[in-house]
Amino acid sequence: MTTIKLFSLLMFFNSFILQSINDCSAIEEIFKRKKVLSHLHPELKERSALYLVNNNLCKFNKKIGRLTIITVDEKTALTSKNYLKITSIKNTKKGKIVSLSYPIEGACFIVQFDSKDKIINVEITEI
């Protein structure tokens, strides 16, 4: 009985870890999209560091192209001005939809993923 409980617990943690890895990869793909990069302006020195508000999906401290993405708490992000915040994550039958707010540009990115965390569509609205 103890073996079954231990096995169940290990399976739960393994799926949790794998989900985190997939979510990080999915979020990373957003930062590689030209449509998104055109709003982030990594070519500008003051925007080469992008602060991602701490979230439940993943933590970043990574360089992607010209952009260095660093996960920070919200207070730190607000003082930097060049930050992005994940505002919602909605799981659907076909995958998930992640919404991100980018206040410095007044933009909201709505990114639709399939069940394998591949981007299907990126919609950008100006607020």
PASEBA-1860 file (N, C-alpha, C; in nm, 3 decimals):
! residues 127
1> MTTIKLFS> 0.083/-0.120/0.000/0.000/0.000/0.000/0.087/0.126/0.000 ~ 0.193/0.126/0.080/0.284/0.240/0.086/0.351/0.261/-0.048 ~ 0.384/0.153/-0.116/0.447/0.161/-0.247/0.354/0.227/-0.348 ~ 0.227/0.194/-0.343/0.130/0.253/-0.434/0.116/0.402/-0.407 ~ 0.111/0.443/-0.282/0.101/0.584/-0.247/0.225/0.659/-0.294 ~ 0.341/0.601/-0.272/0.466/0.664/-0.313/0.471/0.678/-0.465 ~ 0.430/0.573/-0.536/0.427/0.577/-0.682/0.333/0.687/-0.732 ~ 0.215/0.695/-0.671/0.117/0.798/-0.709/0.173/0.938/-0.686
9> LLMFFNSF> 0.238/0.957/-0.574/0.298/1.085/-0.541/0.408/1.122/-0.641 ~ 0.491/1.025/-0.676/0.598/1.049/-0.773/0.540/1.083/-0.910 ~ 0.435/1.016/-0.951/0.371/1.045/-1.079/0.314/1.186/-1.081 ~ 0.254/1.228/-0.970/0.199/1.363/-0.960/0.310/1.466/-0.976 ~ 0.420/1.453/-0.901/0.529/1.548/-0.909/0.595/1.546/-1.047 ~ 0.608/1.429/-1.106/0.667/1.420/-1.240/0.581/1.495/-1.342 ~ 0.449/1.478/-1.336/0.363/1.549/-1.431/0.368/1.699/-1.406 ~ 0.380/1.741/-1.280/0.391/1.882/-1.246/0.519/1.942/-1.304
17> ILQSINDC> 0.630/1.871/-1.290/0.759/1.918/-1.342/0.754/1.924/-1.494 ~ 0.701/1.821/-1.558/0.691/1.822/-1.704/0.602/1.935/-1.754 ~ 0.494/1.961/-1.683/0.405/2.070/-1.722/0.478/2.203/-1.713 ~ 0.560/2.224/-1.609/0.636/2.348/-1.595/0.734/2.364/-1.710 ~ 0.800/2.256/-1.747/0.895/2.263/-1.858/0.821/2.301/-1.986 ~ 0.708/2.238/-2.013/0.631/2.270/-2.134/0.584/2.413/-2.132 ~ 0.537/2.462/-2.017/0.489/2.600/-2.007/0.602/2.698/-2.034 ~ 0.721/2.674/-1.981/0.836/2.761/-2.006/0.870/2.762/-2.154
25> SAIEEIFK> 0.871/2.648/-2.216/0.901/2.640/-2.359/0.796/2.717/-2.439 ~ 0.672/2.702/-2.399/0.563/2.771/-2.468/0.578/2.922/-2.455 ~ 0.605/2.969/-2.335/0.623/3.113/-2.313/0.744/3.164/-2.389 ~ 0.850/3.086/-2.392/0.971/3.125/-2.466/0.940/3.145/-2.614 ~ 0.853/3.061/-2.669/0.817/3.073/-2.811/0.751/3.208/-2.841 ~ 0.679/3.262/-2.744/0.614/3.392/-2.763/0.720/3.498/-2.793 ~ 0.832/3.493/-2.719/0.936/3.595/-2.734/1.016/3.580/-2.863 ~ 0.995/3.473/-2.935/1.065/3.452/-3.062/0.982/3.498/-3.182
33> RKKVLSHL> 0.857/3.530/-3.159/0.767/3.570/-3.267/0.796/3.713/-3.312 ~ 0.813/3.732/-3.443/0.841/3.865/-3.499/0.730/3.963/-3.465 ~ 0.608/3.914/-3.469/0.493/4.000/-3.440/0.502/4.058/-3.298 ~ 0.546/3.977/-3.204/0.562/4.022/-3.065/0.686/4.109/-3.052 ~ 0.797/4.066/-3.112/0.922/4.141/-3.104/0.909/4.282/-3.159 ~ 0.822/4.301/-3.258/0.804/4.435/-3.315/0.749/4.533/-3.211 ~ 0.682/4.483/-3.108/0.632/4.568/-3.000/0.733/4.580/-2.885 ~ 0.815/4.477/-2.867/0.910/4.477/-2.755/1.033/4.563/-2.781
41> HPELKERS> 1.068/4.584/-2.907/1.181/4.667/-2.948/1.312/4.633/-2.877 ~ 1.359/4.507/-2.889/1.485/4.470/-2.823/1.607/4.542/-2.882 ~ 1.591/4.605/-2.999/1.703/4.678/-3.058/1.734/4.809/-2.983 ~ 1.639/4.855/-2.902/1.663/4.975/-2.820/1.733/4.936/-2.691 ~ 1.839/5.005/-2.658/1.920/4.971/-2.540/1.835/4.964/-2.413 ~ 1.746/5.062/-2.396/1.665/5.066/-2.274/1.559/4.956/-2.268 ~ 1.542/4.883/-2.378/1.444/4.774/-2.379/1.508/4.637/-2.399 ~ 1.640/4.631/-2.394/1.706/4.500/-2.414/1.685/4.406/-2.296
49> ALYLVNNN> 1.653/4.462/-2.179/1.617/4.380/-2.063/1.466/4.392/-2.044 ~ 1.398/4.279/-2.049/1.254/4.276/-2.030/1.225/4.202/-1.900 ~ 1.148/4.264/-1.815/1.115/4.203/-1.686/0.978/4.137/-1.696 ~ 0.975/4.010/-1.665/0.852/3.932/-1.665/0.806/3.920/-1.520 ~ 0.685/3.967/-1.494/0.631/3.962/-1.358/0.618/3.816/-1.315 ~ 0.662/3.789/-1.193/0.657/3.655/-1.135/0.520/3.592/-1.162 ~ 0.519/3.466/-1.206/0.396/3.399/-1.246/0.401/3.251/-1.211 ~ 0.291/3.182/-1.234/0.282/3.039/-1.202/0.334/2.948/-1.312
57> LCKFNKKI> 0.362/3.002/-1.429/0.405/2.917/-1.540/0.553/2.884/-1.535 ~ 0.637/2.984/-1.524/0.781/2.956/-1.524/0.860/3.080/-1.483 ~ 0.984/3.058/-1.454/1.077/3.164/-1.417/1.180/3.176/-1.529 ~ 1.214/3.299/-1.565/1.312/3.323/-1.670/1.430/3.401/-1.617 ~ 1.545/3.368/-1.663/1.665/3.449/-1.653/1.746/3.404/-1.774 ~ 1.703/3.454/-1.890/1.750/3.397/-2.014/1.761/3.502/-2.123 ~ 1.857/3.483/-2.210/1.873/3.570/-2.326/1.814/3.498/-2.447 ~ 1.724/3.566/-2.515/1.663/3.513/-2.636/1.686/3.619/-2.745
65> GRLTIITV> 1.776/3.590/-2.835/1.814/3.689/-2.935/1.878/3.810/-2.866 ~ 1.826/3.929/-2.893/1.877/4.052/-2.830/1.810/4.082/-2.697 ~ 1.715/4.001/-2.660/1.633/4.027/-2.542/1.675/3.942/-2.424 ~ 1.699/4.008/-2.310/1.726/3.935/-2.186/1.599/3.942/-2.103 ~ 1.544/3.826/-2.071/1.418/3.818/-1.996/1.448/3.772/-1.855 ~ 1.400/3.851/-1.759/1.427/3.823/-1.619/1.295/3.826/-1.542 ~ 1.267/3.721/-1.468/1.147/3.717/-1.385/1.174/3.791/-1.254 ~ 1.086/3.884/-1.222/1.099/3.964/-1.099/0.961/3.978/-1.034
73> DEKTALTS> 0.961/4.026/-0.910/0.834/4.052/-0.843/0.769/4.175/-0.907 ~ 0.641/4.192/-0.885/0.566/4.299/-0.951/0.617/4.439/-0.915 ~ 0.654/4.458/-0.791/0.703/4.590/-0.747/0.829/4.629/-0.826 ~ 0.922/4.536/-0.842/1.044/4.562/-0.919/1.009/4.590/-1.065 ~ 0.917/4.512/-1.120/0.877/4.530/-1.259/0.820/4.670/-1.282 ~ 0.736/4.715/-1.192/0.673/4.846/-1.207/0.775/4.960/-1.207 ~ 0.882/4.944/-1.133/0.984/5.050/-1.130/1.070/5.050/-1.256 ~ 1.077/4.937/-1.325/1.160/4.930/-1.446/1.088/4.982/-1.570
81> KNYLKITS> 0.958/4.981/-1.571/0.872/5.024/-1.682/0.870/4.927/-1.800 ~ 0.981/4.862/-1.832/0.982/4.767/-1.945/0.954/4.627/-1.892 ~ 0.826/4.602/-1.869/0.788/4.473/-1.813/0.667/4.417/-1.885 ~ 0.651/4.288/-1.870/0.541/4.214/-1.929/0.476/4.134/-1.816 ~ 0.345/4.128/-1.818/0.274/4.054/-1.713/0.175/3.957/-1.776 ~ 0.181/3.832/-1.730/0.083/3.734/-1.774/-0.046/3.763/-1.697 ~ -0.150/3.801/-1.771/-0.274/3.841/-1.705/-0.377/3.730/-1.695 ~ -0.367/3.632/-1.785/-0.459/3.518/-1.773/-0.406/3.398/-1.851
89> IKNTKKGK> -0.446/3.282/-1.802/-0.414/3.156/-1.867/-0.544/3.077/-1.869 ~ -0.589/3.043/-1.987/-0.714/2.971/-1.998/-0.688/2.839/-2.072 ~ -0.717/2.728/-2.006/-0.705/2.597/-2.070/-0.833/2.570/-2.149 ~ -0.814/2.523/-2.271/-0.927/2.490/-2.356/-0.915/2.344/-2.399 ~ -1.015/2.294/-2.468/-1.010/2.156/-2.517/-0.898/2.137/-2.618 ~ -0.864/2.243/-2.690/-0.763/2.235/-2.796/-0.625/2.280/-2.751 ~ -0.610/2.331/-2.630/-0.480/2.381/-2.583/-0.496/2.483/-2.473 ~ -0.435/2.600/-2.493/-0.451/2.706/-2.394/-0.437/2.842/-2.460
97> IVSLSYPI> -0.489/2.942/-2.392/-0.479/3.081/-2.436/-0.412/3.158/-2.324 ~ -0.303/3.226/-2.357/-0.229/3.305/-2.260/-0.238/3.451/-2.301 ~ -0.278/3.535/-2.206/-0.285/3.679/-2.230/-0.175/3.748/-2.152 ~ -0.107/3.841/-2.219/0.003/3.915/-2.157/-0.019/4.064/-2.179 ~ 0.012/4.140/-2.078/0.000/4.285/-2.085/0.139/4.347/-2.095 ~ 0.155/4.442/-2.187/0.283/4.512/-2.206/0.255/4.662/-2.199 ~ 0.247/4.716/-2.076/0.203/4.854/-2.056/0.284/4.962/-2.127 ~ 0.415/4.946/-2.140/0.497/5.051/-2.200/0.453/5.081/-2.344
105> EGACFIVQ> 0.397/4.982/-2.413/0.347/5.000/-2.550/0.194/5.007/-2.552 ~ 0.131/4.987/-2.436/-0.014/4.984/-2.432/-0.070/4.868/-2.511 ~ 0.000/4.756/-2.505/-0.040/4.641/-2.586/-0.078/4.521/-2.500 ~ -0.166/4.440/-2.555/-0.204/4.313/-2.494/-0.183/4.205/-2.599 ~ -0.107/4.101/-2.562/-0.082/3.988/-2.652/-0.172/3.873/-2.608 ~ -0.248/3.822/-2.701/-0.331/3.705/-2.674/-0.276/3.593/-2.762 ~ -0.221/3.492/-2.696/-0.150/3.386/-2.767/-0.224/3.255/-2.749 ~ -0.259/3.194/-2.861/-0.332/3.068/-2.860/-0.235/2.955/-2.891
113> FDSKDKII> -0.233/2.853/-2.806/-0.148/2.735/-2.822/-0.234/2.612/-2.848 ~ -0.178/2.517/-2.923/-0.247/2.389/-2.939/-0.213/2.299/-2.820 ~ -0.257/2.176/-2.823/-0.236/2.084/-2.710/-0.089/2.043/-2.692 ~ -0.007/2.070/-2.794/0.136/2.038/-2.785/0.221/2.163/-2.761 ~ 0.158/2.271/-2.715/0.223/2.398/-2.684/0.288/2.466/-2.803 ~ 0.233/2.444/-2.921/0.276/2.515/-3.040/0.182/2.634/-3.061 ~ 0.240/2.748/-3.096/0.159/2.868/-3.115/0.075/2.854/-3.242 ~ -0.054/2.875/-3.226/-0.148/2.872/-3.339/-0.171/3.013/-3.390
121> NVEITEI> -0.186/3.108/-3.295/-0.221/3.244/-3.333/-0.172/3.343/-3.226 ~ -0.131/3.460/-3.272/-0.095/3.569/-3.182/-0.179/3.689/-3.225 ~ -0.256/3.741/-3.131/-0.337/3.857/-3.157/-0.284/3.971/-3.067 ~ -0.262/4.086/-3.125/-0.211/4.198/-3.047/-0.313/4.311/-3.055 ~ -0.356/4.356/-2.937/-0.447/4.470/-2.933/-0.379/4.583/-2.858 ~ -0.406/4.704/-2.902/-0.353/4.824/-2.837/-0.460/4.873/-2.741 ~ -0.417/4.901/-2.619/-0.513/4.946/-2.517/-0.521/5.096/-2.517
END
